[in-house]
Amino acid sequence: MTMPATDLVELLQELVRLSTVSGDAAAQRQAMGLLVEVLRERAPHLQASRGDDPDQPWTLLRTPTDPARPQLLLACHVDTVPVPDEGSWARDPFGADVDGGRVWGRGGSDMKAGVVAAAAALAAADPETPVALLLTSDEEIGSKGAAAAAAALAEQRIGAVIVPEATGNQVVLGHKGALWVGVRTAGRAAHGSTPERGHNAVLDLVAVLGRAGAGLPLSSDAFLGTETWNAGVISGGTVPNVVPDSAEALIDMRTVGDPGQLLAWWRGQAEVADVEVRVDLPPMSTPADDPWVTGLPAAVQPGPATYFTDASVLRPAVGTAPIVVWGPGTPAVMHARDEYVEVTELEQAAATFTEVAARWGRRP
């Protein structure tokens, strides 16, 4: 049976109260430990394996059935983005208040409600049904935990994957990839009163960024759409009266194909001294006519997700298994202040995932 609604909400509250910001391995490990404890209380038969990387924890829980049988995998990250403006929230971002039919707090939609719904489905699964739950770390900064778990996952036989990110409980069949690069320019320092004696790296960087909008060779895909770019962080210089000898912009590009042309453009600009790849995740898509997908008890969204997920890293590890992004939560409040999730969506996701797992067990 699915967890009672009160238990679902209480577990979600416990997770939201844990600050599991990306990069904090200890906190993320604590969240995984909490989930293992809760699941083992409800389903003592579950088998658990953990990664030994101290910086990128991960945990895989699975039913004890024959590992040769294809498993339904629910893949969830436990990390969240930071809360830099806590005072601007209407509620404590780690208070996990329940009000107006919503659980409020950082990670409510992204993606601790999805974690709880997936955990409920695993706890309710028949021990002979091949179902697994992967808990990963540092998804928000490049799916690092999923990458650490990939080798162990490749040893499993995976038949289908659900990534329970916030989609309003609609099935989403893909998303763009992510290419994050550090673009650096180099100049020559001089006194600010004699700028002609130096070379201003900041002005070089500004010139490159000014050309990027029209110059970047952005590709398009019929389903995923057109590639995008964003200069997310810019740094350079030390004090106003010194000509800066270095500057850097961190660029976030969402890709639909091979990122080689994009990298070549940045590296080909005369002012650019160095381009460092920080994150390189490929796009992901699953055919809409896949037999497993067409049988799912939920509407399929016509377009892709606007964000990336661990699916980019999981794809090589699970081979040709269909992957869907599908879970409770509102995409518009992900990473935003006053994040929340609707309790009804959490309950619906837990019940639906449990149903899908039961169907999986009846497969030939």
Residue, then its C-alpha position, 0 to 999 in steps of 0.5 A: m500500500t502507498m504511504p498514508a498522506t500524513d506520512l508522505v507529508e511528514l517525510l517531505q517536511e523532514l527532508v525540507r528541514l535538512s539544508t542539503v545545498s549542492g557541495d555539502a556532502a555530509a548533509q546530502r549523505q544525512a538525507m540519504g541515510l534518513l531515507v534508507e532508515v525510513l524505507r528499511e522500517r517499511a520494507p526490511h527486505l530492501q538491499a542497499s549499496r552506497g558509493d565510497d566517494p567522500d565528496q559525491p555520495w550516492t545510494l542505490l536501494r533495490t528489491p531482492t529479486d533476481p538481478a537479471r530481471p530488468q528493473l524499473l529505476l526511480a532516480c532522484h537527487v537530494d541536493t538543492v540550490p542555495v538560499p542567498d536571500e533568506g530574509s526575502w522569503a515569506r516563510d522560513p525556507f527550511g521550516a517546511d510549513v504546511d499551509g494552504g494545501r502546500v508544503w513550503g520550503r527550499g527543495g519542496s518542488d525541486m525535488k524532495a517531493g519527487v524523492v518522497a513519491a519515489a520512496a513510497a513506491l519502492a516501499a510499497a513494491d512487492p519484493e519480487t518486483p524488480v524496482a530500484l531507487l537511486l539517490t544522488s548528490d550534486e545534481e544542481i551543479g552538474s549531476k556529479g553524484a549520478a556520474a559517480a554512481a554510473a559505473a555501479l548502475a551499469e552493472q544493473r539491468i535497467g528496463a525503464v527510468i523515471v526521474p521524478e523532477a517537477t513536471g506537475n505530474q505530466v510525463v516529459l520525454g526529454h530536455k536539452g543538455a548543459l555546457w558550462v564554460g569559463v571564458r577568460t581574457a588576459g590583459r596587462a596591468a597598469h595604473g588607472s590614471t595611465p590606461e594606455r600603458g596597460h591592456n584591459a581584460v574586462l573590456d576584451l571580455v565585454a567585446v566578446l560577450g557583445r558579439a556572442g548573441a549574434g555570433l554563437p552557432l546555436s543549433s535547433d532540434a525539432f523536439l528540443g528547440t533552439e540552443t540558448w546561452n547565458a552569461g551567468v557570472i562575470s568577474g574581473g579586476t581588483v580595484p578601480n585604479v588598476v587596469p585589470d589583467s584578467a577577466e572571466a565569464l561563466i557561460d551556461m549554454r543549453t545544447v541540443g547536439d554536439p557542443g563542439q561548434l559552440l566551444a570552437w566559437w569561444r576559443g576562436q575569438a581573438e580576445v579569449a585566452d582560455v576556455e575551460v569546460r566546467v559541465d558538459l551534459p548531453p541532451m536526452s530524449t525518449p521516443a513518444d511511441d515507446p511501448w512503456v511510455t504509451g502505457l503510462p497512466a499520465a498525460v505526456q507533455p508535448g515539449p521538453a523540460t526547460y532544465f537538465t536532469d540526471a538523465s543526461v548522465l544516466r543514459p549511457a549507463v542504462g543503454t536503450a531503456p526509456i527515460v522519462v522526467w515525471g514528478p510532482g511540483t511546479p517548475a515555475v517555483m524551482h530555484a525561486r523564493d517561496e518554493y512549495v509543492e502541492v500536497t495533492e500532487l505529492e499524493q498523486a505521484a506516490a499513488t501513480f508511481t506505486e501503480v506503475a511499479a505494480r504493473w512492472g511486476r506483472r510484465p512477462 
